[in-house]
């Protein structure tokens, strides 16, 4: 097989574009429900909408069979609180997450995720995903219930987090979409939402997009739309020569759903919240290095002399045995577990972990670098479930880590994994392979913010719903993405059933067609999408890093506007792929502007949001303990104040289950 590089070297010329070019051609797609984004949330939304009688179209930037952050698999499922072994109720879980986030998360999203999480997982089981130890491989283990054959992670007492064999979860739900006749459009970058009469803030009635292989322009007509896209992964850091192997996320993510929602006039919450950048290419492949986090939770870590690093419970008490690492401490109600989209946890729900003072003890010479993961010190069942079961099902680890290591002769019973050698502060968190703690302060990542939704997962715009980890405010992780997608698809179908057909505005479509195809006519001696993307990242690094003030944020907004009006207008695209990437740059600029406007609106610093204003250094003053929903109308950012408990206040009532029953559509 000849590769692209082989061809260029042999012929000294670029190959011809391998797909038919359809620039200027317009394709109309009509459905009851349109799903934008074909990750696990989008596929679940499409399935659910179809199950509820709607005709469904789905537009995906890659190939929906394996695309998205969850496309390569998952090894554990959070929030299955109604499984037969769980001792945690959906309300217990929701309040634990809400309290740990100090109110800066979505109560409805968290409750829906835990109330329907087990139902959603059982549906995956019916589609061919293994969620039980059907072969009795781990019979009798502490983490297994021998009656149901379910297996648990993190908290073996309360049993609300399930270990699953999820390597095939995306192909399984993809096949179900095909069976239900979902109209799947792969390789499409969405460029805008269409609104009734073309007016910003009106009901959403469709979307436009470009096929990145043919250049064809698509106009989607729908009564209801579900946005389930990824985060803006290339917003702060763009180094195309490096890969995204250090992250569980997808380098293709550019926040398209957030951008088109912002331009259409939808409302967002907590977009000022960010975290240290992880999608940078500067870390290591997930779980290729020693660590004691997530999949490797409970793994013994030793120093260069074989001295073991102690584990502590959520209150800081040292744990004496391996078994205690998987049980709540005396002051803990239950353990929430890693991977639910929270940066920190209250003491009564905090994960057991390596001693938090490890960096200082390294500085003092108590522990000698490098550190190693020594799985031989684990009980046999724990070692097998971590290395042979979880590692083979988690995203990005089955082939590059497990298969590669095994072929090379790695034996977890006899061999150790080395941790990266870092500055001592790099060991403050048990995840050693990520760039997180050691990331430069000016490289950040989106964290927690997104569309503000109600108990129907409907946004502030009529006809527009949101689901998944990144687009939703308080969205969570893999299992939560499945569950919110399933719920939002059902709600969109129910809305579409009673909604009138509304034709998109022809002028709005024509303007979008002209904008989307303009780069094709630009001179080829100008700049391309990579230069634009790099400029966007530099603006965000310089003017919207970990520390900011009024002057830097306003300067960043001016530079983004200048970039949009000058270099971006002159940038060229020579084929549909480059055109798609350039259109993604439009989205990145919009998301950057949204984040900077949101950052300007919060005139206080917050440890809870990892948000620091140099001109407002006071941390979490009481008067700023609120949400600041933000939307754009007529080019102006509009902000209002909203109680952290708004989801339990009028027009809703103060009970989670009652609100759920009134709105769930079942």
N, C-alpha and C positions, 0 to 999 in steps of 0.2 A: 504493500500500500504506500503510495507516494503522499508525503505530507505537504502542507503549504510551503514550509521552508525548503524541502527538497525540490519542489517545483521551481521556486524562485532561484535557487542556486543553480539548477540545471539549465534553466531557460533565460535567466537574467531579465525576466519580466514578470509582472503580476498576472495571476490567472484571471480569466474572465469571470464576471459575476455568475454564479451557478444557478440562479433562479430567474424566472421570467420577471421582467421589470414592468410594473403597472403604475408608474407615476401618473398622476392626474385622473386615474380611474377611481370611482367612488362605489363602495359596496354598502348596501343597506341591510341591517340585521334587525329583525323585529322579534321581541319576546315579551312575556309578562314581566319577568325578572331578569335583570342583568347583574352578574357578579363580576366585579373588577378585582383581579388578583386570584391566581389559581394555586396558592399554597394550601396547607391543610384546612385553614379556615374557609377559604373560598370554595374548595371542593365540597366541604361539608355544607356550606350555605346552598350551593347548587343542588346537592342531593336532597336537602330538606325542602327546598322550594319545589322541586319536582315531585317529591312525595306528597306535597300538599296541593297538587293539582295545577301548578303553574308551568308554563313553557319557560325554559331557562336558557340563556346564553351566558357563556363565561369567556372573559378576555384575560389572557395570561401573557406576561412578558417573555417567559421561557417556554418550556414544555410541561404542561400540567401533570404529566405522569410522575415526574420526580422533582419538580421545581419547588422553590421556597425554602425557608430555614428548616422546616421539618421534613423536607423531601427525602432525606437520606436515612431517616429512622428515628426511633426514640426508645429508651429503655425503662423509663418510669413515668407514671401518670399521676399528677397531683389532683387533689380536690374530689376524689371518688368517695365522698363522705356518706353516700347512701348505700355503699356496698355492704353485704351482710355481716362483715366482720368489724366495721368501723365503730369506734366509740366517740367519734366527733360528729356533731350535727352540722348541717350547712350554716346555720346561724353562728354556732361556735367558731367555725372556720372563718366566716366572713368578718366577724367582730375581731378575731385575732389578727387578720390581715389589715383591717381598717385601723386598729389601734397601733399596730407596728408601723404603719405608714403615717401615723399621726393625723389621719383623716385625709391624706393626699392620695387617695385612690378611689375607685368607683364602687360604691356599695352594691348597686344593681349588677354590675358586671361580675363582681366576686361572688355574689349570692347565686346568680344564674349558673356560673361555672361550677359551683359545688353542688347545687341542687340537681343539675342535670348531667354532671360529669360521669357518674357511674352508668346512667342510661346511655350516654354517648359512647362510652367504652364498650358496653355490651353490644351495641350496634356494630362497632368495629369488629368485635368477635364474630358476629354473624357474617361479616364480610370476609372472614378468613384470617384475621389477626389473632395470634395466640396470646391469651391473657392469663392462662392457668398452666400450672406444671402438670400437664396431662400425662406425661411419661413418668411421673413420680421420681424425677431425677433428684429432687431436693426434699424428699419425704423425711419428716421428722426435724427439719431445720427450724431454728427459732423464728425465722422470717416467713414461714409457710403455715397456712391453715390447712390441715390435712383433710378436712371435710369438703371445703370448696375448691381446694388446690390453688387458691390465690396466694401470691407472694408479695411481701411488703418491703418498703424501704424507709430508712431514717428512724421511724418510730414503730418498733415492733409491738408496742403495747396498744397504741390507739389505732393503728392499721388503716389509715385513710390515704396512704400513698402506695400505689401498686407498682410492682415490677412487671414489665410486659415484654414480649418478644416483638418489638415494633419495627423491625428492619423493613418489613414489606407494607407498612401502614399506608404509605402514599399510593403505591400501585393498586392496593386493594380498594381504596376509595375512588381512585381514578376509574377503575373498571366499573364500579357502581354508577358513576356519572355516565359512562358510555351506555350502560344497560338502560338507564333512565332517559336516554336520548337527549342529554344536555348538549347544546350546540357549542362546542369548544373551539375557541379561536386562539391558537398558540402564536407566539412570536409577535404579539401586538403590544405596542406601547400606547397607553391611553394618554390623550393630550388635554382633554377638557370634559367637564360635565355640561350637559345641555339643560337649560332651565326654561320653564314655561314663559313664552313670549320673549325669551332671551334676556330676562331681567335677573340680575344678581340677587340672590336671596329668595327667589321663587321656588316653587316645586321643581324637583329634578325629574326630567323626563327622558334622559338618554345620555350618551357620551360619544366622543369621537376618538379615533385612534389611527395609528399607522402600522401596517405590517412591516416588520423590520427585515423581511426577506424579499418582498416584492415591491414595497413602497406604496402599495394600495392604501387608499384612505377609507376608513370604515366609519359609518354612522350607525350607532346603536340606538334603537327606539325601545323604550321599556316603561312600564307603569311604576316599577320600583327598582331601586339599585342598591346593591350591597357592596361596600368597599371593604376589601380584605387584603390589602397590599402590605408590603414590608416597610421598614424604617428607612431613613435617609443615610445609608451606610457610607456613602462617599462624600459626606458633607464637610467633615473636618479634616479628613485624611485621604489623599488620593495619590497613590504610588502604583501606577499600573504594572510596573515590573515586578512588584511583590504580589503574592497571592493572599487570599482570604483564609488560608489554612489555619490561622491562629484563632479563628472565630467559629462559633456555631452558625453564624449568620451567612447571608448571601451577598457577595460583593456587587451583584447586579442591583440590589435594592437602592432606590434613590428617592423614596418618599412620594411617589406619584400620587397615591391616594390622598395623602395629606395636602399636597399641592393643589390638586384639582378641587378638593373640598374648600380650601382657603380661598381660591379664586372664585368659587361659586357662592361664597358667603356663609358657609357653615361655621359653627362655633366650636372652639377647642378649649381644653383645660390643661394646665400644668405643662405647657410647652416650654416653659423656662427651666424645667427640671432636666439636668443632664448628668452624665456619669463619665468617669475616665474612659477614654477611647479604647475600644477593643478590636474593632475591625480595621486594623492598621497594617497587618502583615509583619509586625515586629515581634510577635510572640512565637509560640510553637504550635504544632498541630494538636488539637484537643486530645488529652490523655496519652500523648506520646511521651510525656515526661512524668516524673514522680509528682504526685499531689495527693491530697486527702479530701477532695471536694467532689460533690455531686456523684457521678458514677463511682468514683473511688472513695466515697465516704466510708470512714472506719479504717482505712488502710494505715498501718504503722509507718511512721516516718523516723528514720534513724540518721545520725550524722556520720561523718567520715570514720569515726572510731566505733561505730555500732551502737552508740548511745541513743535510746529512743526518746523522741520528743513526747512530752505528756499531752494527754487529751483532757479537756475540761468540759463541764456541762454549761448550760446557758447562764448559770450564776457565777461561773468561774471556779467551781469546785473541781479538783483533780479527780479523774476517773481511774479506777484501779484495774479494770478488766476491759477486754474487747467488747464483751456483751453489753456493758454499760454505755458504750458509744451509740447504741441504737435504742436507748430508753430515755424517757424524760427524767430530769433530775427532781429532787425533793420539792423545789419551788416552781416546777413547771407543770402547766396544765396538759400540754402536748407539744410536740415538735412540728413546726410548719414544714421544714425541709427546704433545700435549695432548689432554685429554678422556678420561682413563682413571680418574678418581676419585682422583688423587693430588695432594697439596698441594705436594710437593717431590720432587726426584729426586737420586740420587747422581750425582757428577760424570761417571762413565763412561756414563750413560744420559740425561743432562740435555739438554733442548731447546736449540737455538741460539735466541738472543733478542736484543732490544735491549740495549744496555749497561746493566747493573744500577745503575750510578752515575748514571744520567740525572737523577734528582731533584736530586742535589747539583750537577750541572753546570748545571741550570736555575737553581738558587739563585745560583750564581756568575756567571750571565750568559752562559755559553758558548752556551746555546741560548735563543732568545727565543720565548715563547708568542705565539700558539697554534701547536700542531704540526699537521701535515697528513700524510695518506697520499698519496704521489705514485706511482701505478701506472705512469705513463709511463716511469719509470726501470727497469721490469721488462722482461725479454725478452718478446717478443710472445706466445709460447705460455704463459708464466707468467701474464701479465696476463689472457689469455682464460680460462685454466682457473680462476683465482680468481674473476673477476667474472662470467663468462658461464656457467661450469659449476658451481662449488661454491656460489656465492651463490644460484643458482636451485634448489638441492636441499637446502640446510641448513634445519633447522627455523626457522620464523618469519621467513624472509628472502625466499622466492620472490616473494610478492605485496607485502608492505609495503615491502621494500627494493628488490629488483631491478626489479619492475614500476613502482613509483612513481618511482624515480630515472630509469629509462629513458624513461618518458613525459615527465618534466620536462626531458629533453635531456641528462642526465649522460653524459659520455663519459670512461671511465677512461683513455683515451690522452691526453686534453687537460685534464681537470678533476681536482681534488683533493678529498678529504674532510677536513674539519676535525675534530680531536680536541676533546673537551670541555676547557674551561679549568678546571683544578683546582689544588688545592694541589700543590706539587712532589712530595710523597710519592705522589700519585695516579698518577704515571708510573713507579712502581717495577715494575709489571707491564704487559706489552704489551697486555693487554685493557683498553682505555680506556673502553669503553661501559658496563661493569658498575659497580655501586655498590661492589663488593668492598673495595678498599683504603680508600676514603673513607667506608665505612659506620661509623656510631657504634659504639663498642666494646660497647655493651649490646645491639646488634642482631646476632644470630647466626643460624646455619642448621645443620641436621643435616649431618654429614659423615662418611661411612665406616662408622658403626656400623650394626648391624642384627641379624637373627636369626643365631645361631651354628648353622651347619649342618655336616654330615659330608660324606664323599665321595659320598653319594647326594643331596646337597642337602636332606637331611631335617633338620628341626629337632629339638629335644630331645623333642618330643611325637610319639608314634606317629601315623602317618597324616597329618602336617602337613609340607609342603615349602615352600620359599621360592625365589623367582627375581626377577631384575631389579636395577636400580641402587640403589634406596632401601631395600627391605626386607632385602636381604642384607648382612651384614657383609663388606666388601671387594667390593662388587658391580660397580663399574666404571661404564660409560656405555652408549651406544646398542647397539653390536654385542654387547657382553657381556650386555646385557639379552635380546636375541634368543636368544643361545646358552644362557644359564642357563635361560631359559624352556623352550626345546626340551628340554634335559636333564632339568629337574625334571618336566615333563609326562610324559616317558617313564618316569621313576622312579615317579611317582604311579600311572601305569597298571599298571606291573609289580606294585606293591604291592597295588593294588585287585584284581588278578586272583586273588590268593590270600587276600584278607582276607574275613573273615566280615562279614555285615551286622550292624550294631549300631544299634538304635533310639535316637534322642536322648531325653533325659529330658523327660517332659511338664512337670514342674514348672519346669525350667530354661527351657523355651520360654514358658511362661505368664508367668514373671517378666519375661522379656525383652519380651514383648508389652505388658505393663503399663507397663514403663519407657519403651518406645519411643513409646507413644501418650499418656502422661500429659500432655505439654505442650499437647495439643489441648483439654484441659479447664480450663486455667489462665485466670484473668481477663485480658482484653486490655489492661488499664491497667497491666500489669506491664512487664517488660523482655523484649527479644527476643534473637535469636541474635547480632546484631552487638555489642550491649553485652557479652555474655558473651565473645565472641571477643576483643574489645578488652581486657577485663579479664585474660584469659589472657595475651595478649601483654605487657601491662604487668608482670604478675608475673614472666614470664620475663626481660624486660628488666632489671627492678630486682634480681632475686635470683639470676639464672643467666646473666649476661652473660659477657664475656670474662674477668673477674676475679671470683673467688668465694671464700668460705670456709665453714666449718662453720655459722656463724650465719646467713649469707644463704641458704644452701641449705635449712636446716631451716625458716627463716621462709617461704621459697617453698613448701615442702611443706605447711606449715600453712595458708597462704593458698589454695593450690589445693584443699585439703580443705574449707576454709570455703566457697569458691566452689561446689564440688560439692554441698555439703549445704544451702546457703542459696539464693543467687541462681539457680543452675542449676535447683533444684527448683521455683522459682517462675516460671521463664521460660515464655513462651507461644509457641505456633505456630498461625497462623491458616490455613495451607494446607500441602500436602505439601512444597513447596519449603522453607518456613521450618522445617518439622519436620526435614527432612534436614540443613539447616545446623545446627540445634540439636543433633542427634545427633552431628554432626561435632565439636561443641564438647566432648562427652563424650570423644571420641577424643583431641582436642588436650590435654585435661587429663591423660589417662592417659599420653600420650607425654611431656608435661612432667614428670610425676612420675617416669617411668622415667629420663629424662635426669638429673634432680636426684639420684635415688638412686644412679645410676651415678657421678655426680660426687662424691658423698660417699664412695664406696668407694675411689677413687684418692687416697690421701693423699700426693701428690707432684705437682709440676708437670711438664709435658712439652712440649717444643718440637715433638716429632714429632706430637703429638696436638693442637697448638694449644690446650693446656689449662693454665690457670694458677690455682693455689690461693694466695691471699695468706697463708694460715696454713701452707702447705707450699711455700715458694718454690724449693727445690732442683730444678733441671731434670734430668729423666731419670736419677735415681739407679739404679744397677745393680739393686738389690733390687726395684725396681718395674718392671723390664722383663718384663712378663707381661700376659696378658689376665686380666680380672676378670669372668667370665661372671656375669650377674645374672638372676634370675627372681623372680616374686612368688608366694607361697603363703600363703593365709590373711591377706592384707593386709600381709604382711611381706616386705621385700626380702631375698633370700638371695643371697650372693656366695660364689664360690669362686675359687681361683687356678688358672691354666692356662698351661702353657708356650706361648711364641710358636710353637714348632715342633711343637705337639701333633699336627698332621696328618701328620707323618712319624715319629711315635713310636707305641708300642704303644697300641691293638691294630693300628695300621697298620704298614707297613714304611717304610724310609727312601728309597724310590724313587718319584718322582712317577708315572712311566708304569705301574709295577706296580700302584700304588694305583688309578690310573684304570682299568686293564684289569679289576681285580677288582670294581669297583663300577659301571662305566658302563652295564651292562645291554645290551651289544651282542654 
